[in-house]
């Protein structure tokens, strides 16, 4: 078997195992639901506590893969979109009509040797 074929098969296996683990993570709360409590601290840290079948409370680590909906909790905040750029002070001078008026007012005088006047 040549190398590109091996990498292609390996890539398919990695994708298949990823999809299988994601499927197990989605199906776990449906098959065996457990009450989970989300506790937020004043410093911004979030802790998930899970109550087991015998009544004890366990802390879920970051490797707890019970629900894919819990993964955005640790994600960084989304970038701010929709910021308005304030208008420039001379933005009106960039308009075509206003620019033509300014150019006519500040233009150099006609050259001294112009065409002869028609008389």
Secondary structure, 3 states (H helix, E strand, C coil): CCHHHHHHHHHHHHHHHHHHHHHHHHHHHHHCCCCEEEEECCCCCEEEEEECCCCCEEECCCCCCCCHHHHHHHCCCCCCCCCCCCCCCCHHHHCHHHHHHHHHHCCCCCCCCCCCCCC
